[in-house]
Amino acid sequence: MDKNLPALSPITEVSNETSMTASEVEPSTTKMFSQILITLQEMNKCLAAMAFRTAKTDRKRSCLSHPRIVAHCTTHL
């Protein structure tokens, strides 16, 4: 152990100053996370619809690895 480093306390206090409420978050951050959520929901709908259609027509293949699903849903990224 390096003698030049200060000794660490076994108990670390966490400041309440770092916690934020939803109203304190920057609007741009809230908007960004909202857009990410919307994009993920759209991708989920896309995957579900494509997997359902693919499963109906081709039950022998894995739905999620089907080239049509991969090509269609990766355009949303």
C-alpha atoms as one frame of an Amber mdcrd trajectory, in Angstrom:
protein
   0.000   0.000   0.000   1.273   3.445  -0.935   2.019   5.523   2.175   1.427
   8.771   0.247  -2.256   7.973  -0.308  -4.781   8.933   2.370  -6.418   6.096
   4.254  -9.877   5.201   3.007 -12.734   5.156   5.431 -14.824   1.957   5.432
 -17.940   4.135   5.344 -18.452   6.472   2.404 -21.050   9.168   2.712 -23.155
   9.939  -0.332 -24.276  13.502  -0.815 -27.948  14.182  -1.478 -26.884  16.983
  -3.805 -26.366  14.529  -6.652 -29.939  13.233  -6.696 -32.340  14.970  -9.049
 -36.067  14.965  -9.461 -37.730  14.693 -12.864 -38.495  18.418 -12.832 -34.804
  19.258 -12.329 -33.538  17.250 -15.290 -32.620  19.335 -18.306 -35.405  19.387
 -20.910 -32.961  18.277 -23.618 -32.091  15.163 -21.606 -35.750  14.373 -21.024
 -36.477  14.864 -24.726 -33.552  12.623 -25.694 -34.687   9.770 -23.448 -38.256
  10.224 -24.635 -37.112   9.900 -28.261 -35.062   6.800 -27.411 -38.100   5.227
 -25.762 -40.304   6.010 -28.778 -37.693   4.522 -31.128 -37.428   1.351 -29.035
 -41.217   0.995 -28.972 -41.358   1.359 -32.773 -38.623  -1.250 -33.193 -40.447
  -3.602 -30.830 -43.660  -3.258 -32.864 -41.694  -3.818 -36.056 -40.043  -6.967
 -34.723 -43.310  -8.350 -33.397 -45.156  -7.760 -36.671 -42.375  -9.150 -38.831
 -41.859 -12.168 -36.570 -45.593 -12.910 -36.614 -45.780 -12.709 -40.421 -42.606
 -14.742 -40.841 -43.739 -17.373 -38.341 -47.002 -17.798 -40.229 -45.236 -18.410
 -43.556 -42.023 -20.089 -42.480 -42.129 -21.961 -39.187 -38.836 -23.805 -39.789
 -36.596 -20.724 -39.544 -35.832 -18.579 -36.545 -38.019 -15.485 -36.805 -35.560
 -13.004 -35.323 -32.680 -13.985 -37.605 -34.782 -13.805 -40.754 -33.108 -11.484
 -43.307 -36.297  -9.468 -43.917 -36.631  -8.662 -40.216 -32.988  -7.726 -39.838
 -33.023  -5.543 -42.980 -36.303  -3.823 -42.122 -35.722  -3.174 -38.420 -32.110
  -2.052 -38.650 -33.254   0.918 -40.726 -34.737   2.361 -37.501 -31.348   2.480
 -35.785
